[in-house]
Amino acid sequence: MSKVSYYTEDGFNNLKTELHKLKFHDRVKIAKAISDARDKGDLSENAEYDAAKEAQGILEMKIKDLEIALSSAAILSKDDIDISKVTILSKVELINRKLNKSFVYTIVAEKEANLVAGKISINSPIAKGIIGKKIGEIALVETPSGKIEYEIVNIGT
């Protein structure tokens, strides 16, 4: 049985859109590239054919990965979020106690993560360290650069 992954409605729709593009646009494009390369003669020495077949394999892996993600996806709305503690889809303001610097992150599913947009994966070290914490609590987070203390300042949606 698959583990459920929680997504925002936008994140879920983005996955569906990407899957549709891969299946109905990129597959057609790669099939044409394979056909064009096949028309050029001897396949045993045809680098274009080999490259197109490799691209096809990578595409099919991406499609399968997205299909698995969507099959175990559940959509959460902001109304479903418990803001008394940090959970998936919480928007959390943290203070790095060593640097005395504030950060705001939204905890999202792996496929929705986008650090530039302030969205961190539920599987990231910071998210793992702060899940379940309440405002005012300190989280000791194990990161690749060492242990960092974060204070939970605010939790919202």
C-alpha positions as CSV (number, residue, x, y, z in Angstrom):
1,M,0.0,0.0,0.0
2,S,1.3,3.5,-0.9
3,K,1.9,6.2,1.6
4,V,-0.5,9.1,1.2
5,S,1.0,12.4,0.1
6,Y,-0.9,15.6,0.8
7,Y,-1.1,18.4,-1.7
8,T,-2.7,21.7,-2.1
9,E,-5.3,21.8,-4.9
10,D,-2.9,23.9,-7.0
11,G,-0.1,21.4,-6.4
12,F,-2.3,18.4,-7.3
13,N,-3.5,20.2,-10.5
14,N,0.1,21.0,-11.5
15,L,1.0,17.3,-11.2
16,K,-2.0,16.4,-13.4
17,T,-1.1,19.0,-16.0
18,E,2.5,17.9,-16.1
19,L,1.4,14.2,-16.5
20,H,-0.9,15.2,-19.3
21,K,1.9,17.1,-21.1
22,L,4.3,14.2,-20.7
23,K,1.7,11.7,-22.0
24,F,0.2,13.6,-24.9
25,H,2.8,16.0,-26.0
26,D,6.3,14.7,-25.1
27,R,5.5,11.0,-26.0
28,V,4.4,12.1,-29.4
29,K,7.5,14.2,-29.9
30,I,9.8,11.4,-28.8
31,A,7.9,8.9,-31.0
32,K,8.5,11.2,-34.0
33,A,12.2,11.5,-33.1
34,I,12.5,7.7,-33.0
35,S,10.7,7.4,-36.3
36,D,12.9,10.0,-37.9
37,A,16.1,8.4,-36.6
38,R,14.9,4.9,-37.7
39,D,14.4,6.3,-41.3
40,K,18.1,7.2,-41.4
41,G,19.2,3.6,-41.8
42,D,21.4,1.2,-39.8
43,L,20.2,1.3,-36.2
44,S,23.3,-0.3,-34.8
45,E,25.4,2.8,-35.5
46,N,22.7,5.4,-35.2
47,A,23.4,7.8,-32.3
48,E,20.2,9.7,-32.9
49,Y,18.1,6.6,-32.5
50,D,20.0,5.6,-29.4
51,A,19.5,9.1,-27.9
52,A,15.8,9.1,-28.8
53,K,15.3,5.6,-27.2
54,E,17.1,6.8,-24.1
55,A,14.9,9.9,-23.9
56,Q,11.9,7.7,-24.3
57,G,13.0,5.5,-21.3
58,I,13.5,8.6,-19.1
59,L,10.1,10.0,-20.2
60,E,8.3,6.7,-19.3
61,M,10.0,6.7,-15.9
62,K,8.8,10.3,-15.2
63,I,5.3,9.3,-16.3
64,K,5.2,6.3,-14.0
65,D,6.6,8.4,-11.1
66,L,3.8,11.0,-11.6
67,E,1.1,8.3,-11.9
68,I,2.3,6.8,-8.6
69,A,2.4,10.2,-6.9
70,L,-1.2,11.0,-8.1
71,S,-2.5,7.6,-7.1
72,S,-1.5,8.2,-3.5
73,A,-2.3,11.9,-3.4
74,A,-4.9,13.6,-1.2
75,I,-5.9,17.2,-1.4
76,L,-5.9,19.4,1.7
77,S,-7.4,22.8,1.9
78,K,-6.4,25.5,4.3
79,D,-9.5,24.7,6.4
80,D,-8.1,21.2,7.1
81,I,-4.9,22.5,8.7
82,D,-4.5,22.4,12.5
83,I,-2.6,25.6,13.2
84,S,-2.0,24.7,16.9
85,K,1.1,22.8,15.8
86,V,3.3,22.5,12.7
87,T,1.8,20.0,10.1
88,I,1.9,19.6,6.4
89,L,0.8,22.7,4.6
90,S,1.5,24.9,7.7
91,K,3.1,28.2,7.0
92,V,5.7,28.5,9.7
93,E,7.8,31.5,10.9
94,L,11.0,30.3,12.5
95,I,14.0,32.1,14.0
96,N,17.4,30.5,13.6
97,R,18.6,31.1,17.2
98,K,22.3,31.1,16.3
99,L,22.0,33.7,13.5
100,N,19.0,35.5,15.1
101,K,17.4,35.5,11.6
102,S,13.8,34.8,10.7
103,F,12.6,32.5,8.0
104,V,9.1,31.7,6.7
105,Y,8.4,28.3,5.1
106,T,5.4,26.4,4.0
107,I,5.6,22.6,4.5
108,V,4.6,20.8,1.3
109,A,4.7,17.5,-0.4
110,E,8.1,16.5,-2.0
111,K,6.9,17.3,-5.5
112,E,5.6,20.8,-4.5
113,A,8.8,21.9,-2.9
114,N,10.3,25.1,-4.2
115,L,12.8,26.9,-1.9
116,V,12.6,30.1,-3.9
117,A,8.8,30.3,-3.2
118,G,9.5,29.4,0.5
119,K,8.0,25.9,0.1
120,I,10.0,23.1,1.8
121,S,9.5,19.4,1.5
122,I,7.9,17.5,4.3
123,N,11.0,15.2,4.0
124,S,13.5,18.0,4.4
125,P,15.6,18.1,7.6
126,I,14.0,21.4,8.8
127,A,10.4,20.1,8.2
128,K,11.2,16.8,9.9
129,G,12.6,18.8,12.9
130,I,9.6,21.1,13.3
131,I,6.7,18.9,12.6
132,G,4.5,18.6,15.7
133,K,6.0,21.7,17.4
134,K,3.9,24.5,18.8
135,I,4.5,28.3,18.9
136,G,7.3,29.1,21.3
137,E,8.9,25.6,21.2
138,I,12.5,25.1,20.1
139,A,13.4,22.5,17.5
140,L,16.9,21.1,17.3
141,V,17.3,20.3,13.6
142,E,20.0,18.0,12.2
143,T,21.2,19.5,8.9
144,P,24.1,18.5,6.7
145,S,26.1,21.5,8.2
146,G,25.3,20.5,11.8
147,K,22.6,21.0,14.4
148,I,20.6,24.2,14.3
149,E,18.1,25.5,16.8
150,Y,14.9,27.0,15.5
151,E,12.3,28.7,17.5
152,I,8.7,28.4,16.2
153,V,7.4,32.0,16.2
154,N,4.1,31.7,14.2
155,I,2.0,29.0,12.6
156,G,-0.6,29.8,9.9
157,T,-1.9,28.6,6.6
